[in-house]
Amino acid sequence: MDSRIEKRLGVKELASKIVSATEAAALIQDGTVVGMSGFTRAGDAKVVPEALAERAKTEPLKIDVYTGASLGPEVDNHLATVGAIRKRGPFIADAGIRNLINSGEVTYVDAHLSHNAELVRQGIIGPIKHLIIEAVAITEDGLIIPTNSVGNSPIFAEYAEHIIIELNVSHPESLVGIHDIYIPGEQGSREPIPLTDVQQRLGEIGIRVPLEKIQAIVVSEEPDAPSLIVPPDEETETMANILLDFFRSEIKAGRLTNSLMPLQSGVGSVANAVLEGFADSEFENLIVASEVLQDAVFNLIDAGKVKFAAATSITLTEELQKRVYGNLEKYADKIVLRPQEISNHPELIRRLGLISINTALELDIYGNVNSTHVSGTKMMNGIGGSGDFARNARLGIFVTKSYAKGGAVSSIVPMVSHVDHTEHDVDVIVTEQGIADLRGLAPKERAQLIIENCAHPDFKEQLRDYYNRAVEVTGSHQTPHILEEALSWHVNLAKNKTMKQEVPAQA
């Protein structure tokens, strides 16, 4: 046996379970439900799904795939595009599967990421025939040590009939010890989750399963697909500075201190860029309690700004992968990875007083946010964990550029074409134009503030015109709308590829 494998296979009897990826893929039956490890292109199974994709080219194969969140190309592109996925949940980001979802070839179940474990417990998701999980090691006492994400793997492992392990020897052994696997009990008899500080540990360093569940082990050396985030630009830097000034005003008002409260930042380039803004600020001793640790978090650890970070996944660009995984010992005492039902748990988000920063696709003049659907019909990514955090956070902040498609689209519209986060869950909105603090404001107050502070100049007069006429039409109604026109901006976009309209001259 290869010495690298022997070193990581603590239970020597499991060596007899080592098979090829093709042999492992042959164990997956057509029509079954398969859980897979992975969360935002990190820690996902790779070689067995690739073998499944090859198998699907020559024989009928369709499975339902549930994961932690989005995966790399092996599943959400290669396996999907050969027609092997019937249903997918709970979050996607790859264009390959997105196109199949929007063409109706794949059924997609979008869900809050903290809810998935409960759906498994209740049997809504399942029965799970197989879990395919990437691991860095199996300890002598039989703990499966995940790689750089935990996601839904613990709950899948508990309920799956069989487990296939991809033992990935390309991941550093120093990953052993950074996980904190805690699984809540059944609802109705569940104890409070005993976490009052992000830096506490609750559980074990790995996932404990009956060894007889382990059906096969496949050795892998495939690296994670790198994160696709892009570096900050002038506008996202402006947004970061606006948000930092907001935090300074909160400190001045006595609502925050210089170390703020635990920070959560959503997946993607804009949220990551806003977090990067802390690097040259006066804020220090920051705590991150998020679902994903992106480049910005490790840059802030290196800058001495972040002292501890917890999440369910580490998702990095290629440059940061080399820096972090090549020197993981440097970060090991500053990070922890937990199951997503813990990292995203409403009880903990509320208790710890998180400041939540997520990205909006579009928002309307009253503060409702669409983060999933283009023009209300086409799926973009999914709600992910943004709802878990925004609804329960001390501060629910949404960031977005005020425009899209080169200026043809306004990110602020009269009425969102799809609602993921209602006005009740949105405290603060930030664009490169400015900020709208919506706390304690009525709808009419919010509308004027959002239009004046956050809308792009090319659309500001158009928004004013709509709002003023809506007030005239509805009089004293709580939330003025002209229903015949509320979605006209999206109709105009579909017909003319722009939201811009002529505003009648004022008499």
C-alpha positions as MATLAB code, in Angstrom:
seq = 'MDSRIEKRLGVKELASKIVSATEAAALIQDGTVVGMSGFTRAGDAKVVPEALAERAKTEPLKIDVYTGASLGPEVDNHLATVGAIRKRGPFIADAGIRNLINSGEVTYVDAHLSHNAELVRQGIIGPIKHLIIEAVAITEDGLIIPTNSVGNSPIFAEYAEHIIIELNVSHPESLVGIHDIYIPGEQGSREPIPLTDVQQRLGEIGIRVPLEKIQAIVVSEEPDAPSLIVPPDEETETMANILLDFFRSEIKAGRLTNSLMPLQSGVGSVANAVLEGFADSEFENLIVASEVLQDAVFNLIDAGKVKFAAATSITLTEELQKRVYGNLEKYADKIVLRPQEISNHPELIRRLGLISINTALELDIYGNVNSTHVSGTKMMNGIGGSGDFARNARLGIFVTKSYAKGGAVSSIVPMVSHVDHTEHDVDVIVTEQGIADLRGLAPKERAQLIIENCAHPDFKEQLRDYYNRAVEVTGSHQTPHILEEALSWHVNLAKNKTMKQEVPAQA';
ca = [
       0.000    0.000    0.000;
       1.188    3.531   -0.812;
       2.721    5.042    2.353;
       0.560    8.177    1.950;
      -2.576    6.046    2.006;
      -1.390    3.861    4.865;
      -0.637    6.915    6.982;
      -4.148    8.310    6.511;
      -6.040    5.044    6.862;
      -6.188    4.672   10.635;
      -8.428    1.583   10.514;
      -6.205   -0.845    8.632;
      -9.027   -3.317    7.993;
     -10.568   -0.738    5.675;
      -7.735   -1.286    3.188;
      -9.775   -4.172    1.785;
     -12.460   -1.635    0.767;
     -10.141    0.273   -1.593;
     -11.454    0.098   -5.158;
     -11.206    2.099   -8.359;
     -13.470    5.039   -9.096;
     -15.163    2.991  -11.810;
     -15.876    0.145   -9.382;
     -17.271    2.580   -6.818;
     -19.449    4.298   -9.426;
     -20.919    0.901  -10.369;
     -22.400    0.696   -6.873;
     -24.680    3.694   -7.510;
     -28.095    2.551   -8.687;
     -30.276    4.322  -11.216;
     -33.118    6.297   -9.611;
     -31.579    6.609   -6.144;
     -30.937    9.603   -3.906;
     -27.235   10.376   -3.444;
     -25.751   12.757   -0.912;
     -22.403   14.260   -1.776;
     -19.895   16.251    0.224;
     -18.938   19.718   -0.910;
     -19.794   23.317   -0.265;
     -19.017   26.138   -2.734;
     -16.467   24.230   -4.822;
     -14.636   22.933   -1.736;
     -14.335   19.439   -0.303;
     -16.523   17.919   -2.991;
     -16.355   14.375   -4.297;
     -14.620   14.346   -7.684;
     -13.331   11.060   -9.085;
     -16.431    8.954   -8.403;
     -18.787   11.529   -9.984;
     -16.468   11.661  -13.015;
     -16.697    7.872  -13.278;
     -20.480    8.145  -12.935;
     -20.520   10.627  -15.813;
     -18.591    8.177  -17.980;
     -20.990    5.389  -17.042;
     -23.994    7.569  -17.892;
     -22.704    7.969  -21.456;
     -23.376    4.298  -22.187;
     -26.274    3.300  -19.929;
     -29.418    4.911  -18.475;
     -28.611    6.644  -15.197;
     -30.480    9.368  -13.372;
     -30.012   10.195   -9.708;
     -31.112   12.886   -7.293;
     -28.099   14.782   -5.936;
     -28.099   16.674   -2.640;
     -25.000   18.403   -1.325;
     -23.993   21.144    1.079;
     -24.004   23.847   -1.585;
     -22.482   24.372   -5.043;
     -19.830   21.990   -6.354;
     -17.000   22.002   -8.837;
     -17.330   20.928  -12.468;
     -17.285   17.169  -11.853;
     -20.919   17.115  -10.677;
     -22.570   20.400  -11.619;
     -21.150   20.362  -15.125;
     -19.869   16.958  -16.259;
     -22.379   14.716  -14.478;
     -25.231   17.132  -15.144;
     -24.571   17.666  -18.843;
     -24.599   13.931  -19.630;
     -28.156   13.877  -18.269;
     -27.404   11.879  -15.105;
     -29.010   14.292  -12.620;
     -32.802   14.267  -12.249;
     -33.115   16.529   -9.216;
     -30.575   18.809   -7.523;
     -30.514   20.703   -4.234;
     -29.952   22.933   -2.312;
     -27.610   25.418   -4.080;
     -25.821   25.656   -7.439;
     -23.448   28.081   -9.129;
     -22.058   26.324  -12.217;
     -23.399   27.550  -15.550;
     -23.732   23.979  -16.830;
     -26.373   22.877  -14.347;
     -27.906   26.368  -14.249;
     -28.701   26.093  -17.964;
     -30.224   22.640  -17.476;
     -32.378   23.914  -14.610;
     -33.609   26.865  -16.660;
     -34.378   24.617  -19.637;
     -36.385   22.277  -17.404;
     -34.071   19.271  -17.849;
     -33.055   19.229  -14.171;
     -35.481   19.787  -11.310;
     -34.027   22.124   -8.721;
     -35.049   22.485   -5.077;
     -33.835   25.805   -3.683;
     -33.700   25.905    0.107;
     -32.225   27.740    3.084;
     -28.960   25.951    3.797;
     -29.686   25.560    7.506;
     -32.928   23.709    6.735;
     -31.527   20.771    4.784;
     -30.539   18.648    7.750;
     -34.076   18.881    9.137;
     -35.480   17.814    5.755;
     -33.252   14.729    5.918;
     -34.363   13.941    9.486;
     -38.003   14.200    8.464;
     -37.535   12.011    5.401;
     -38.438   14.775    2.957;
     -34.984   14.293    1.429;
     -34.334   10.587    1.059;
     -34.081    7.770    1.577;
     -30.388    8.412    0.897;
     -28.860    5.342   -0.674;
     -25.273    6.587   -0.806;
     -23.110    9.345    0.574;
     -20.004   10.083   -1.471;
     -17.675   12.065    0.765;
     -14.179   13.432    0.268;
     -11.938   12.838    3.284;
      -8.373   13.676    4.183;
      -8.088   10.752    6.617;
      -9.885    8.104    8.654;
      -8.657    8.038   12.239;
      -7.801    4.969   14.293;
     -11.105    5.292   16.149;
     -13.047    5.434   12.878;
     -13.710    9.164   12.458;
     -14.012   10.349    8.866;
     -12.057   13.620    8.625;
     -13.523   15.828    5.869;
     -11.242   17.952    3.721;
     -11.969   21.671    3.458;
     -15.730   21.648    3.832;
     -18.236   19.970    6.128;
     -21.576   21.065    4.698;
     -24.307   18.437    5.063;
     -21.920   15.467    5.225;
     -22.585   14.625    8.912;
     -26.356   14.364    8.489;
     -25.976   12.493    5.193;
     -23.566   10.073    6.882;
     -26.087    9.435    9.656;
     -28.968    8.658    7.302;
     -27.255    7.147    4.240;
     -27.441    3.382    3.769;
     -23.911    3.228    2.330;
     -20.873    5.512    2.345;
     -18.241    5.814   -0.379;
     -15.131    7.688    0.714;
     -12.815    9.536   -1.637;
      -9.559    9.563    0.329;
      -7.844   12.616   -1.133;
      -4.095   12.489   -0.421;
      -3.449   15.841   -2.122;
      -4.985   17.709    0.815;
      -2.631   18.515    3.705;
      -2.782   16.256    6.755;
      -2.854   19.430    8.850;
      -6.584   19.602    8.082;
      -6.984   17.030   10.838;
      -8.135   18.930   13.901;
      -9.789   21.984   12.327;
     -13.283   20.425   12.182;
     -15.847   20.598   14.940;
     -18.602   18.085   14.215;
     -21.675   18.613   16.376;
     -25.063   17.196   15.398;
     -28.202   18.431   17.205;
     -30.747   15.946   18.496;
     -34.275   15.437   17.242;
     -36.632   18.387   17.347;
     -38.909   18.250   20.356;
     -36.255   16.717   22.605;
     -33.290   18.808   21.481;
     -31.095   20.621   23.980;
     -29.965   24.233   23.300;
     -26.823   24.299   21.175;
     -24.149   25.059   23.805;
     -22.221   27.693   21.895;
     -21.861   31.179   23.349;
     -18.547   32.119   21.727;
     -17.470   31.532   18.127;
     -14.122   30.154   19.328;
     -15.684   27.386   21.429;
     -15.637   23.752   20.321;
     -18.709   21.547   20.655;
     -18.024   18.168   19.125;
     -15.505   15.814   17.552;
     -12.809   16.410   14.931;
     -14.499   14.074   12.464;
     -17.702   12.317   11.478;
     -18.366    9.151   13.456;
     -20.077    6.381   11.483;
     -20.520    2.625   11.885;
     -17.620    1.142    9.903;
     -19.944   -1.374    8.248;
     -21.577    1.537    6.402;
     -18.353    2.209    4.518;
     -18.883    0.344    1.273;
     -15.871    1.532   -0.712;
     -12.812    3.763   -0.527;
     -11.359    5.433   -3.608;
      -7.970    7.131   -3.515;
      -7.939   10.586   -5.089;
      -5.384   13.284   -5.776;
      -7.729   15.741   -7.500;
      -7.476   19.324   -6.165;
     -10.493   21.539   -5.558;
     -11.598   23.765   -8.396;
     -10.465   27.286   -7.460;
     -12.920   29.971   -6.448;
     -14.100   32.195   -9.285;
     -14.167   35.472   -7.343;
     -12.547   38.453   -9.004;
     -10.382   41.091   -7.294;
     -12.008   44.252   -5.882;
     -12.582   47.082   -8.337;
     -13.074   50.807   -7.799;
     -16.809   50.470   -7.188;
     -16.582   47.599   -4.707;
     -13.827   49.488   -2.875;
     -16.187   52.467   -2.700;
     -18.883   50.212   -1.248;
     -16.418   48.898    1.324;
     -15.531   52.434    2.403;
     -19.209   53.379    2.673;
     -19.839   50.374    4.889;
     -16.802   51.087    7.059;
     -18.062   54.642    7.609;
     -21.422   53.187    8.602;
     -19.733   50.995   11.213;
     -17.881   54.055   12.524;
     -21.208   55.834   12.949;
     -22.573   52.797   14.815;
     -19.587   52.936   17.172;
     -20.136   56.652   17.713;
     -23.785   55.919   18.545;
     -22.694   53.338   21.120;
     -24.203   50.368   19.295;
     -20.873   48.718   18.371;
     -17.275   48.651   19.548;
     -14.078   48.755   17.505;
     -14.114   44.958   17.207;
     -17.731   45.131   15.950;
     -19.705   41.869   16.276;
     -19.032   38.530   14.528;
     -19.045   39.073   10.754;
     -20.694   36.961    8.096;
     -19.961   37.544    4.436;
     -21.815   35.797    1.627;
     -20.322   33.932   -1.289;
     -19.118   35.955   -4.260;
     -16.903   38.723   -5.521;
     -18.818   41.734   -4.202;
     -19.188   40.483   -0.618;
     -15.552   39.304   -0.594;
     -14.380   42.684   -1.895;
     -16.345   44.542    0.781;
     -14.753   42.366    3.468;
     -11.308   43.150    2.007;
     -11.947   46.786    2.917;
     -11.215   46.040    6.573;
      -7.518   45.430    5.799;
      -6.464   49.086    5.933;
      -9.003   50.153    8.542;
      -8.676   50.784   12.267;
     -10.938   47.824   13.129;
      -9.181   44.925   14.864;
      -9.697   41.723   16.844;
     -12.468   40.831   14.422;
     -14.329   37.526   14.571;
     -15.773   35.895   11.455;
     -18.751   33.540   11.828;
     -19.768   32.745    8.285;
     -20.660   29.856    6.000;
     -17.618   30.254    3.733;
     -14.109   31.526    4.403;
     -13.015   33.254    1.198;
      -9.756   34.965    0.246;
     -10.548   38.106    2.221;
     -10.727   36.249    5.536;
      -7.216   34.827    5.208;
      -5.885   38.169    3.993;
      -7.374   39.742    7.124;
      -5.868   37.045    9.336;
      -2.484   37.779    7.755;
      -3.042   41.500    8.295;
      -3.711   40.900   11.981;
      -7.311   42.094   11.724;
      -9.188   38.805   12.158;
      -8.309   36.761   15.232;
     -10.661   33.811   14.619;
     -12.909   32.541   11.836;
     -15.563   29.816   11.779;
     -17.547   28.508    8.812;
     -18.521   25.283    7.076;
     -16.214   25.661    4.071;
     -12.966   27.199    2.818;
     -13.250   28.440   -0.768;
     -10.154   30.074   -2.240;
      -8.719   31.308   -5.511;
      -5.758   29.380   -6.916;
      -3.246   31.856   -5.482;
      -4.728   31.653   -1.985;
      -5.021   27.864   -2.159;
      -1.249   27.623   -2.547;
      -0.602   30.108    0.236;
      -3.081   28.720    2.755;
      -2.884   24.966    2.169;
       0.885   25.151    1.797;
       1.100   26.691    5.259;
      -2.092   25.550    6.990;
      -0.361   25.124   10.361;
      -0.166   28.924   10.497;
      -3.966   29.170   10.456;
      -4.993   25.959   12.232;
      -5.562   27.570   15.640;
      -7.493   30.471   14.095;
     -10.127   28.592   12.079;
     -12.785   25.939   12.586;
     -15.177   24.193   10.190;
     -18.613   23.050   11.384;
     -21.672   21.386    9.790;
     -23.753   23.918    7.893;
     -26.750   23.404   10.174;
     -24.485   24.809   12.915;
     -22.637   27.525   10.973;
     -25.977   28.755    9.613;
     -28.177   28.009   12.607;
     -30.705   30.774   13.417;
     -30.373   30.109   17.168;
     -26.633   30.830   17.062;
     -26.841   33.736   14.616;
     -29.306   35.508   16.908;
     -27.423   34.632   20.108;
     -24.014   35.754   18.810;
     -25.358   38.983   17.275;
     -23.894   38.571   13.808;
     -23.408   41.338   11.280;
     -24.500   39.764    8.010;
     -23.258   41.024    4.617;
     -24.805   39.392    1.549;
     -25.205   40.191   -2.126;
     -28.462   41.209   -3.795;
     -29.281   40.523   -7.427;
     -31.895   43.265   -7.359;
     -33.903   45.151   -4.754;
     -36.934   47.341   -4.851;
     -37.695   50.790   -3.525;
     -39.187   49.355   -0.330;
     -36.242   47.129    0.529;
     -37.375   43.710   -0.689;
     -34.428   41.726   -2.099;
     -34.188   39.231   -4.936;
     -31.007   37.193   -4.705;
     -31.865   34.204   -6.915;
     -33.943   34.840  -10.055;
     -33.102   36.859  -13.157;
     -36.277   38.714  -14.207;
     -38.234   36.536  -11.799;
     -38.031   33.338  -13.826;
     -34.478   32.183  -14.510;
     -32.499   30.677  -11.637;
     -29.118   32.242  -10.977;
     -27.631   30.414   -7.979;
     -30.111   29.881   -5.171;
     -30.791   31.534   -1.837;
     -27.951   29.705   -0.099;
     -27.424   30.851    3.455;
     -28.327   34.495    2.975;
     -31.812   33.976    4.409;
     -30.463   32.092    7.420;
     -28.271   35.063    8.275;
     -30.300   38.093    7.161;
     -33.459   37.189    9.077;
     -31.633   36.427   12.321;
     -28.656   38.782   12.267;
     -28.157   41.820   14.473;
     -27.623   43.710   11.213;
     -28.821   42.338    7.867;
     -26.823   44.179    5.201;
     -27.189   43.702    1.443;
     -24.651   44.982   -1.060;
     -24.920   45.313   -4.819;
     -23.753   47.535   -7.621;
     -26.549   49.887   -8.586;
     -26.551   48.734  -12.209;
     -25.813   45.690  -14.364;
     -25.297   44.761  -18.018;
     -23.207   47.830  -18.779;
     -25.868   50.181  -17.461;
     -28.882   48.672  -19.238;
     -30.258   47.227  -16.004;
     -31.013   48.991  -12.747;
     -30.420   46.860   -9.653;
     -33.070   48.984   -7.922;
     -36.557   48.589   -9.373;
     -40.125   49.536   -8.391;
     -40.959   45.945   -7.406;
     -38.611   42.967   -7.355;
     -39.490   40.231   -9.817;
     -38.887   37.571   -7.150;
     -38.691   37.956   -3.363;
     -36.093   36.053   -1.342;
     -35.708   38.504    1.538;
     -38.677   40.617    2.514;
     -38.316   44.223    3.641;
     -38.573   42.949    7.233;
     -35.205   41.171    6.959;
     -33.237   43.953    5.262;
     -31.663   46.518    7.582;
     -29.080   48.245    5.409;
     -28.497   48.540    1.656;
     -25.161   49.574    0.149;
     -24.336   50.349   -3.467;
     -21.440   52.276   -4.946;
     -23.776   55.291   -4.894;
     -24.375   55.290   -1.140;
     -26.105   53.666    1.803;
     -29.679   53.372    3.065;
     -30.146   52.525    6.735;
     -33.713   51.216    6.759;
     -34.027   50.384   10.443;
     -37.110   51.893   12.049;
     -38.402   53.374    8.794;
     -41.868   53.041    7.267;
     -42.208   52.026    3.581;
     -42.532   55.579    2.238;
     -39.493   56.677    4.209;
     -37.505   53.686    2.932;
     -38.465   54.334   -0.685;
     -37.216   57.910   -0.712;
     -33.969   56.982    1.044;
     -33.195   54.066   -1.288;
     -33.899   56.118   -4.411;
     -31.878   59.129   -3.331;
     -28.935   57.298   -1.759;
     -28.527   54.017   -3.632;
     -29.948   54.248   -7.156;
     -27.753   54.885  -10.176;
     -28.089   58.441  -11.552;
     -29.277   57.061  -14.913;
     -32.348   55.561  -13.208;
     -32.945   57.925  -10.310;
     -35.436   60.220  -12.052;
     -37.275   57.224  -13.464;
     -37.649   55.789   -9.958;
     -38.753   59.139   -8.531;
     -41.376   59.427  -11.260;
     -42.765   55.962  -10.529;
     -42.869   56.509   -6.780;
     -44.468   59.972   -6.972;
     -47.175   58.765   -9.343;
     -47.765   55.695   -7.144;
     -48.344   57.997   -4.166;
     -50.807   60.062   -6.231;
     -52.706   56.957   -7.364;
     -52.896   55.195   -4.003;
     -53.146   58.206   -1.732;
     -52.462   57.257    1.860;
     -51.858   53.544    1.259;
     -49.051   52.011    3.313;
     -46.946   50.850    0.350;
     -47.738   52.800   -2.834;
     -47.614   50.858   -6.101;
     -49.082   51.181   -9.573;
     -49.757   47.497  -10.150;
     -50.011   47.864  -13.920;
     -46.483   49.305  -13.977;
     -44.752   47.639  -11.046;
     -42.994   45.052  -13.243;
     -42.907   47.140  -16.415;
     -39.168   47.643  -16.053;
     -38.621   43.889  -16.427;
     -41.059   43.754  -19.352;
     -39.135   46.562  -21.065;
     -35.872   44.689  -20.437;
     -37.267   41.549  -22.055;
     -38.531   43.467  -25.087;
     -35.840   46.103  -25.558;
     -32.850   44.765  -23.564;
     -32.880   47.803  -21.300;
     -34.812   49.108  -18.312;
     -34.384   52.711  -19.397;
     -37.579   54.549  -20.248;
     -38.449   58.095  -21.121;
     -39.686   60.075  -18.128;
     -42.388   62.629  -19.018;
     -41.297   66.240  -18.530;
     -42.732   67.864  -15.421;
     -45.381   70.458  -16.100;
];
